[in-house]
Amino acid sequence: MEIIDKNFVDNLHLFVTKLNDASKEGALIVVEGKRDVESLRMLGLNGDIFQLCQGGSIIKLVHRASKFKKVVLLLDLDRKGRSLTKKSAEMLNKKQIPIDLFFRRELGSITLGRIRKIENLKKYGAYFDFEIKTH
């Protein structure tokens, strides 16, 4: 059984709070698929999320992103995720749509690189109390 550090849970909670704040300020959150969405929702993310790999495409992303102030690219921290982040960022930059990579880097920092896939965050949902999940 994995021992979870309270500081880690606090940092993850702060991460989700900042992500919700960015969303409230007009950001579109981009992830790879539905399990990523489920994990983020379980941690309390309430904002608009675009699934790049399930029914979406970079072309659809660019079209949808034009309705938002910026795009938070929160794709997996593995090789595929890095590739998708690079391709998405290039297309969004061509259309002069602001992108935000802060959260991707922050997640790597918080998890010390142990979490490579966004969907794996769901296992920490049990450490968030119900009050946090409903905000």
C-alpha positions in Angstrom: 0.0 0.0 0.0 1.3 3.4 -1.0 1.8 5.9 1.8 0.5 9.3 0.7 2.2 12.4 2.1 -0.2 15.1 3.3 1.9 17.7 1.6 1.4 15.9 -1.7 -2.4 15.8 -1.3 -2.3 19.5 -0.3 -0.3 20.4 -3.4 -2.6 18.3 -5.6 -5.6 20.1 -4.2 -4.0 23.5 -4.8 -3.2 22.3 -8.4 -6.9 21.5 -9.0 -8.0 24.8 -7.4 -5.6 26.7 -9.7 -6.9 24.8 -12.7 -10.5 25.6 -11.7 -9.5 29.3 -11.4 -8.0 29.2 -14.8 -11.1 27.7 -16.2 -13.3 30.4 -14.5 -11.1 33.0 -16.2 -11.8 31.6 -19.6 -9.4 28.7 -20.2 -10.2 25.5 -22.0 -8.5 22.4 -20.5 -7.2 19.9 -23.0 -6.6 16.2 -22.1 -6.2 13.0 -24.1 -9.3 11.0 -23.3 -12.3 10.3 -21.2 -10.4 8.6 -18.4 -8.4 11.8 -18.0 -11.6 13.7 -17.8 -13.0 11.3 -15.2 -9.9 11.6 -13.1 -9.9 15.4 -13.1 -13.6 15.5 -12.3 -13.0 13.1 -9.4 -10.4 15.6 -8.0 -12.9 18.4 -8.3 -12.3 20.0 -11.7 -15.4 21.8 -12.9 -14.2 23.6 -16.0 -14.6 23.0 -19.8 -12.5 20.0 -20.9 -11.7 19.0 -24.5 -10.7 15.4 -25.3 -8.1 15.4 -28.0 -8.0 11.7 -28.7 -11.6 10.6 -28.4 -13.8 12.3 -31.0 -11.5 15.3 -31.1 -8.7 16.3 -33.3 -6.2 19.2 -33.3 -8.3 20.9 -36.0 -11.4 20.6 -33.8 -9.4 21.8 -30.9 -8.3 24.9 -32.8 -11.9 25.7 -33.7 -13.2 25.1 -30.1 -10.3 27.0 -28.6 -11.0 30.1 -30.5 -14.0 30.6 -28.1 -11.7 30.7 -25.0 -9.2 33.2 -23.7 -6.4 30.5 -23.6 -5.8 26.8 -23.8 -4.3 24.7 -20.9 -2.5 21.8 -22.5 -2.7 19.0 -19.9 -1.8 16.0 -21.9 0.0 13.0 -20.5 3.7 13.3 -19.4 4.8 10.4 -21.6 6.2 10.3 -25.2 2.7 10.4 -26.8 1.6 13.3 -24.6 4.7 15.3 -25.3 4.2 14.8 -29.1 0.5 15.8 -28.9 1.4 18.8 -26.8 4.0 19.9 -29.3 1.7 19.5 -32.3 -1.3 21.2 -30.5 0.9 24.1 -29.4 2.2 24.6 -32.9 -1.3 24.7 -34.4 -2.7 26.9 -31.7 0.3 29.3 -32.0 -0.3 29.6 -35.8 -3.8 30.7 -35.0 -2.5 33.1 -32.3 -4.5 31.3 -29.6 -2.7 31.6 -26.2 -1.5 28.4 -24.7 -0.6 27.6 -21.1 1.9 24.8 -20.2 2.2 25.8 -16.5 -0.1 23.1 -15.3 1.7 20.3 -17.2 5.0 21.3 -15.7 3.4 21.8 -12.3 1.9 18.4 -12.3 5.3 16.8 -13.1 6.8 18.8 -10.2 4.1 17.9 -7.7 4.2 14.2 -8.5 8.0 14.2 -8.9 7.5 12.5 -12.2 5.8 9.5 -10.7 2.5 10.2 -12.5 3.0 10.1 -16.3 -0.7 9.8 -17.2 -3.5 12.1 -16.1 -5.9 9.2 -15.7 -3.7 7.9 -12.9 -4.6 10.9 -10.7 -8.0 9.3 -9.9 -6.4 7.1 -7.3 -5.8 10.2 -5.2 -9.5 11.2 -5.3 -10.1 9.2 -2.1 -7.8 11.7 -0.2 -10.0 14.6 -1.2 -12.9 15.2 1.1 -16.5 15.4 -0.3 -16.6 19.2 0.3 -13.7 19.7 -2.1 -15.3 17.5 -4.8 -18.5 19.5 -4.9 -17.0 22.9 -5.5 
